[in-house]
């Protein structure tokens, strides 16, 4: 669950460190406030908490970005990431890595273009594997709305990704 939650947060924030923090905060809040709840309720509660944390973060970023435009000094840093340039431990060729990276980037870009509720329904159903009822509980809407958002997301992704969609 943690890896999928991290991936969901990372796609929404585009910042791995922030995603780690958001997932950690959501886990802490779940453990602190909902430990007495039955175990089957934890997953929907966790993703509801995570969704709220992500939305709060996005709101703060919007405000921060508006402020930073005015305070911008125009400095750019050139960061070298040694982990990104390390060889693949799975033994894939550079071409396979590139193809995989491009496919994932295409999916992430396509997901970004989806309206928020469609993206959320798709990610909870596909990445987390929640059923319709669990997704509805996380999203705070009816099961019918989840089905509609998910269906529209799938159709849009098929149209966007074309031949890469399987």
C-alpha positions in Angstrom: 0.0 0.0 0.0 2.8 2.4 0.8 4.5 2.2 -2.6 1.2 2.8 -4.4 0.3 5.6 -2.0 3.7 7.2 -2.6 3.2 6.9 -6.4 -0.2 8.6 -6.1 1.2 11.4 -4.0 4.2 11.7 -6.3 2.1 12.0 -9.5 0.0 14.7 -7.8 2.9 16.7 -6.3 5.7 16.0 -8.9 8.1 16.0 -5.9 9.2 12.7 -4.4 10.3 14.3 -1.1 6.9 16.1 -0.7 5.2 12.8 -1.6 7.1 11.0 1.1 6.1 13.6 3.7 2.4 13.5 2.6 2.2 9.7 2.8 4.0 9.7 6.2 1.6 12.4 7.5 -1.4 10.5 6.3 -0.1 7.3 8.0 0.5 9.0 11.2 -2.9 10.6 11.2 -4.5 7.3 10.5 -2.7 5.5 13.3 -3.3 8.3 15.7 -7.0 9.0 15.1 -8.4 5.8 13.7 -6.5 2.9 15.3 -9.7 1.7 17.0 -11.5 1.4 13.7 -11.8 -2.1 12.1 -8.9 -3.0 9.8 -11.1 -3.2 6.7 -11.9 0.5 7.2 -8.3 1.6 7.2 -7.6 1.6 3.5 -10.4 3.9 2.5 -9.7 6.1 5.5 -6.0 6.3 4.7 -6.6 7.3 1.1 -9.2 9.9 2.2 -6.6 11.4 4.5 -4.0 11.2 1.8 -6.3 12.9 -0.7 -7.0 15.7 1.8 -3.2 16.1 2.5 -2.5 16.3 -1.2 -5.2 18.9 -1.8 -3.9 21.0 1.1 -0.4 20.8 -0.3 -1.6 21.8 -3.8 -3.4 24.8 -2.3 -0.3 25.9 -0.4 1.8 25.5 -3.6 -0.6 27.7 -5.5 -0.3 30.5 -3.0 3.5 29.9 -2.7 3.9 30.0 -6.5 2.0 33.3 -6.7 4.2 34.8 -4.0 7.4 33.4 -5.6 6.6 35.0 -8.9 7.0 38.4 -7.2 10.0 37.4 -5.3 11.8 35.5 -8.0 15.4 36.2 -8.5 15.8 34.1 -11.6 18.5 31.8 -10.3 18.8 28.3 -11.8 20.7 25.5 -10.3 22.1 22.6 -12.2 21.6 19.5 -10.0 23.4 16.3 -10.7 21.6 13.2 -9.5 24.0 10.2 -9.1 21.1 7.8 -8.4 19.4 8.7 -11.7 22.6 7.9 -13.6 23.4 4.6 -11.9 23.0 1.3 -13.9 19.7 -0.5 -13.7 19.9 -3.3 -11.1 17.3 -5.3 -13.1 19.8 -5.5 -16.0 17.6 -3.8 -18.5 19.3 -2.1 -21.5 19.3 1.6 -21.8 16.8 1.4 -24.7 14.4 -0.7 -22.5 14.8 1.8 -19.7 14.2 4.7 -22.0 11.1 3.0 -23.5 9.7 2.2 -20.0 10.5 5.7 -18.8 8.8 7.3 -21.9 5.7 5.1 -21.4 5.4 6.0 -17.8 6.0 9.7 -18.5 3.3 9.5 -21.2 0.9 8.0 -18.7 1.7 10.6 -16.0 1.3 13.4 -18.5 -2.1 11.9 -19.6 -3.1 11.6 -16.0 -2.2 15.2 -15.4 -4.5 16.3 -18.2 -7.5 14.5 -16.6 -9.9 16.4 -14.4 -9.1 15.9 -10.8 -12.0 13.6 -9.9 -11.4 11.4 -13.0 -7.7 11.2 -12.1 -8.5 10.4 -8.5 -11.0 7.6 -9.4 -8.6 6.1 -11.9 -5.6 6.1 -9.6 -7.6 4.6 -6.6 -9.1 1.9 -8.8 -6.0 1.0 -10.8 -3.0 1.9 -8.6 -4.5 1.0 -5.3 -7.0 -1.7 -6.5 -9.9 -0.4 -4.4 -13.3 -1.6 -5.4 -16.1 0.8 -6.4 -17.4 1.1 -2.8 -14.0 1.7 -1.3 -13.2 4.3 -3.9 -16.6 6.0 -3.3 -15.8 6.1 0.5 -12.4 7.7 -0.2 -13.7 10.2 -2.7 -16.8 11.1 -0.6 -19.2 10.5 -3.5 -21.7 7.8 -4.7 -20.7 4.6 -6.3 -22.4 5.8 -9.5 -20.2 8.9 -9.6 -17.1 6.7 -9.2 -18.1 4.5 -12.1 -18.8 7.6 -14.2 -15.5 9.3 -13.3 -13.5 6.1 -13.9 -15.2 5.4 -17.2 -14.5 8.9 -18.5 -10.9 8.6 -17.3 -10.4 5.3 -19.2 -11.9 6.7 -22.4 -9.8 9.8 -22.2 -6.6 7.9 -21.5 -7.4 5.5 -24.4 -7.8 8.5 -26.7 -4.7 10.2 -25.5 -2.4 7.2 -25.3 -3.7 5.5 -28.4 -1.4 2.5 -29.3 0.3 2.5 -26.0 -3.0 1.8 -24.1 -3.4 -1.9 -23.4 
